[in-house]
Amino acid sequence: MKITQVAQYAEDLDRARRFYADLLRQDAAAVFDPPGLVFFMLDGVRLLLEKGAPSALIYLLVPDVQAAVARLMDDGVEVVAEPRLIFRHEDPSLGPAGSDEWMAFIKDSEGNTIGLVSHSADPSL
């Protein structure tokens, strides 16, 4: 089985579309308004922004969580939790073996919390 779509609450679709386009560094793949649906493609998984969807806690893999948070802070995005080391992957069961997993949390334009995740082989990051 594979996840094909994740829905995320968006009160204001235009505002949310702009926020996610900037966050994901890509344009929406499709916009249907009406009925009010915005789709982004994330490595084969559709991210659906919709007013009727519940809030979801989505974790996005980014190359460098510290750099991503710095850029988002410069753009005025609310940071809920600064980047911090979560754990070290001793084996490949949950991530690249020998890497450290870092996470930070931000708020999107609609008040949803989003997790940002990166893996680093450098323990000083």
Secondary structure, 3 states (H helix, E strand, C coil): CCCCEEEEECCCHHHHHHHHHHHHCCCCCEEECCCCEEEEEECCEEEEEECCCCCCCEEEECCCHHHHHHHHHHCCCCEEEEEEEEEECCCCCCCCCCCEEEEEEEECCCCCEEEEEEEECCCCC
